Amino acid sequence: MKITFLGTATSRGVPVLNCDCPTCTSQDPRNRRYRSSIYLESEELSILIDTPPELRLQLLKNKIKKIDTILFTHAHADHIMGFDDIRAINYLQQSSIPCYGNKQALQEIRKAFSYIFTANQQKGGLPQARLHHKSSPFELGNMKITPLVVKHGNIDILGYRINDFAYITDCSFIPEETFKLLEGVQLLILGTLRYRPHPTHFNLEESLEVIERLNVPQAYLTHLSHKFEHNNLKDKLPDHVLPAYDGLTIKF
């Protein structure tokens, strides 16, 4: 499996508009972050997780021309507002794309993009997608996908375990039932907003506690705000934990 980080920022992106902090003014490309998304490739299947506002730019930058499936974590704007950009992939593949998420996320996607799913709309120029609710493990090609229920503040959203890899963003609490589903994970990508506590996201201390509890050999931090300067954050982390950055690829 090859994993590409298409975006690694929180909802405001980095640099933040009208901010002159060291991260936002940095010339290091690892401090320039689109909103969070990853792309997974195996010999059989290509999976996109979330469709952030910069999706078109992310696909161009990473030369992505194939998406077999989309997994949605939740329906906040920074995770869905590039959904219309899958039209280009529909055209290249000449096929609709199956999309998976929990019931709330799919309802909100239908509402936000009602023109796609309204029966009397002309189909020319519209994204072609099929929405599927999945709450239990399922298989796509050679990948076993397990939806992971986590808390984002007061709402239930999804992370995903795919074989022995797990991706969780926008998380402030992991239930015990989900910790059980994460046992044996070899690679974890975990949303980590900032140093200080936050009501709807893990901060650095909380993320490191989760990584230690799961005893994963390798972890990457994503969904990073401008409070994290890449090299400064990297220097504070244990050897098996690294900050992700846009364009980073991992072969797993």
Order of alpha helices (4+ residues) and beta strands (2+ residues): beta-beta-beta-alpha-beta-alpha-alpha-beta-alpha-alpha-beta-beta-beta-beta-beta-alpha-beta-alpha-beta-alpha-beta-beta
